[in-house]
Amino acid sequence: MNSISANLNVMIKASEKASKILIRDFGELEKLQVSKKGPRDFVTNADIKVEKIIINELKKARPNYSIISEENGIEKNKDKNNFWIIDPIDGTINFLHGIPHFAISIALKSNNEIVCGLIFDPIKDEMFYAEKNNGAFYNNQRIRVSKKDNINECLFGVGKINGGTNLTLRRSGCAALDMAYVASGRYDGYYQNNLNLWDIAAGIILIKEAGGIVNEIDLRNLKNIKVLASSTEIHAKFVAKIDNF
């Protein structure tokens, strides 16, 4: 196994502990109580429980770090240079419908830069992680973005699409995994608007450390973020197609 930092080790342990609850609740979906938090925003007990476990584990190891999380919002602690960014279940709608495509996402923002990121798909037991200047990994194997340069052979993950395009697209309902799939070469690129920082923070460093390109993202924004990411080979062609959407 490659050498990983103490911080990444803490993130891995927290996600593995929280995933046990997630797997159990996914198996007992019919018993989950679903509360309506807004017109399209269903949140489950699982979401809140998982977030609590992750935060508790991270706080045990790093009591002073600040936190940005989907359910709790911003919690400023003594150390305001280091922020954990947490999405307990990215792909909640998939989760609710019994579709096994969702992930826990944890990132560390240090001095306004993502330095560490982890995306864990507990059902498929797939863990993607990266650290600044240390490469990107999938279950301890080094990963790189795709090398394809013929756009007709490429597969792209997307959010909403307006207008037509002849690209081959997938809309999976989980931004974190879409970005992990770009980092590991399963997708050749990814494009989506209106994302939250916790959906994509870990994905940003994964793609960069896997040799891909991500558009400039202002990490002070928590909402309405646009992401356009791909391998270097296909980037210009992908951008040209996206501009027509």
C-alpha positions in Angstrom: 0.0 0.0 0.0 1.2 3.5 -0.8 2.1 5.7 2.2 -0.9 7.8 3.2 -1.1 10.8 5.6 -2.5 10.6 9.1 -5.4 12.8 7.9 -6.3 10.4 5.0 -6.1 7.5 7.4 -8.7 9.2 9.7 -11.0 9.8 6.7 -10.8 6.2 5.6 -11.6 4.9 9.1 -14.5 7.3 9.5 -16.0 6.4 6.1 -15.6 2.6 6.8 -17.3 3.0 10.2 -20.2 5.1 8.7 -20.6 2.7 5.8 -21.7 -0.1 8.0 -24.8 1.9 9.0 -25.4 2.8 5.4 -25.2 -0.8 4.2 -27.5 -1.9 6.9 -30.1 0.8 6.2 -29.9 0.2 2.5 -30.8 -3.4 3.2 -33.8 -2.4 5.3 -35.0 0.4 3.0 -38.7 -0.3 3.6 -38.3 0.5 7.3 -36.6 3.8 6.7 -38.6 6.8 7.7 -38.4 9.5 5.1 -39.0 13.0 6.1 -39.7 15.7 3.5 -37.2 18.5 3.8 -38.3 20.4 0.7 -40.1 19.8 -2.6 -37.4 17.6 -4.1 -35.1 17.2 -1.2 -35.8 13.9 0.6 -33.5 13.2 3.5 -33.4 10.0 5.4 -32.5 9.1 9.0 -29.5 7.3 7.4 -28.2 10.7 6.0 -28.2 12.2 9.5 -26.9 9.2 11.3 -24.0 8.7 8.8 -23.0 12.3 9.0 -23.0 12.1 12.8 -20.7 9.1 12.8 -18.3 10.7 10.3 -18.2 14.0 12.2 -17.6 12.2 15.6 -14.8 10.1 14.2 -13.1 13.1 12.5 -13.5 15.2 15.7 -11.9 12.5 17.8 -8.8 12.7 15.7 -8.8 16.4 14.9 -10.9 18.3 17.5 -10.0 21.7 16.3 -10.7 21.4 12.6 -13.7 23.2 11.2 -16.4 21.4 9.3 -18.7 22.0 6.2 -21.3 19.3 5.9 -24.6 18.8 4.0 -26.9 18.5 7.0 -25.1 20.7 9.6 -23.8 23.5 7.3 -20.7 25.3 8.5 -19.1 24.8 11.9 -16.1 27.0 12.6 -13.8 25.6 15.3 -10.4 26.8 16.6 -8.6 25.8 13.4 -10.3 27.9 10.6 -7.6 27.0 8.0 -8.6 23.4 7.9 -12.1 22.3 7.0 -13.5 18.8 6.6 -16.1 18.8 3.8 -18.6 16.0 4.2 -21.4 14.5 2.1 -22.7 11.6 4.1 -24.7 10.2 1.1 -24.2 11.6 -2.3 -26.9 10.0 -4.4 -29.7 10.1 -1.9 -32.4 9.7 -4.5 -30.7 6.5 -5.7 -30.4 5.3 -2.1 -34.1 6.0 -1.5 -35.1 4.0 -4.5 -33.0 1.0 -3.7 -30.5 1.8 -6.5 -27.0 0.8 -5.3 -25.2 3.8 -6.7 -24.3 6.3 -3.9 -21.2 7.3 -2.0 -19.7 8.8 1.2 -17.6 11.8 0.2 -15.0 13.4 2.6 -12.5 16.1 1.6 -10.0 18.2 3.5 -9.7 21.9 2.5 -6.5 23.5 3.9 -5.9 27.2 3.3 -8.5 27.3 0.6 -7.2 24.3 -1.3 -8.4 20.7 -1.4 -5.4 18.7 -0.2 -7.1 15.3 0.5 -10.2 13.6 -0.8 -12.0 10.3 -0.5 -15.1 8.8 -2.2 -16.3 5.5 -0.9 -19.0 3.4 -2.6 -20.0 1.0 0.3 -22.2 -1.3 -1.7 -19.6 -2.0 -4.4 -16.8 -1.7 -1.8 -14.9 0.7 -4.0 -12.8 3.4 -2.4 -11.2 6.2 -4.4 -8.8 8.6 -2.7 -6.1 11.2 -3.4 -3.7 13.5 -1.7 -2.0 16.6 -3.1 1.2 15.6 -5.0 0.7 11.9 -4.0 -1.4 10.5 -6.8 -4.9 9.1 -7.0 -5.9 5.5 -6.0 -8.7 3.0 -6.3 -8.7 0.3 -3.6 -4.9 0.9 -3.3 -4.2 0.7 -7.0 -2.9 3.8 -8.7 -5.4 5.3 -11.2 -5.1 7.6 -14.2 -7.6 9.4 -16.3 -8.6 8.0 -19.7 -6.2 8.2 -22.7 -8.9 8.2 -25.4 -8.7 11.0 -27.9 -11.5 10.1 -30.2 -14.6 11.8 -28.8 -16.9 9.3 -30.5 -15.5 6.5 -28.4 -15.8 8.4 -25.2 -18.4 8.2 -22.4 -19.3 11.3 -20.4 -21.1 11.7 -17.1 -23.6 14.6 -17.0 -26.2 16.3 -14.9 -29.0 18.1 -16.7 -28.6 18.5 -20.4 -30.3 21.3 -22.3 -30.3 20.9 -26.1 -29.0 18.1 -28.2 -25.6 16.6 -28.4 -24.3 13.5 -30.2 -22.0 12.6 -27.2 -22.6 9.3 -25.4 -23.8 10.4 -22.0 -24.7 8.9 -18.6 -26.7 10.5 -15.9 -26.0 8.5 -12.7 -27.4 10.6 -10.0 -24.2 10.7 -8.0 -21.8 13.5 -8.7 -19.1 12.1 -6.4 -18.9 8.8 -8.2 -19.1 10.5 -11.6 -15.9 12.4 -10.7 -14.3 9.3 -9.2 -15.1 7.5 -12.5 -13.4 10.3 -14.5 -10.3 9.9 -12.2 -10.2 6.2 -12.8 -10.8 6.3 -16.6 -14.3 4.8 -16.6 -15.7 8.1 -17.8 -13.8 10.3 -20.2 -15.3 13.5 -18.8 -18.0 15.0 -16.6 -20.1 18.1 -16.8 -22.8 19.5 -14.4 -24.2 22.8 -13.1 -25.7 23.7 -9.8 -23.6 21.5 -7.6 -22.8 21.9 -3.9 -19.3 22.0 -2.6 -19.7 18.8 -0.6 -20.8 16.9 -3.8 -17.5 17.6 -5.6 -14.7 18.6 -3.1 -13.2 15.1 -3.0 -13.7 14.6 -6.8 -11.7 17.7 -7.6 -8.4 16.4 -6.1 -9.1 12.9 -7.4 -9.3 14.1 -11.0 -6.3 16.4 -10.7 -4.1 13.8 -9.0 -5.1 11.3 -11.7 -3.8 13.6 -14.4 -7.1 15.2 -15.4 -8.3 18.7 -15.8 -11.0 20.4 -13.7 -12.2 24.0 -14.3 -11.3 26.7 -11.8 -13.7 26.4 -8.8 -14.0 29.0 -6.1 -14.0 26.9 -2.9 -15.6 29.7 -0.9 -18.8 29.0 -2.8 -20.9 26.3 -1.3 -23.7 26.2 -3.9 -24.4 26.7 -7.6 -21.0 25.3 -8.7 -20.3 24.3 -12.2 -17.9 21.4 -12.9 -16.3 20.5 -16.2 -13.7 17.8 -15.9 -12.0 15.4 -18.2 -8.7 13.9 -19.3 -6.2 16.2 -20.9 -6.5 14.4 -24.3 -10.2 15.1 -24.8 -10.6 18.3 -22.9 -10.6 20.9 -25.7 -13.1 18.7 -27.8 -15.3 18.2 -24.8 -15.4 21.9 -23.9 -16.3 22.8 -27.5 -19.3 20.3 -27.4 -20.4 21.5 -24.0 -20.4 25.2 -25.1 -23.2 24.2 -27.5 -25.5 22.9 -24.8 
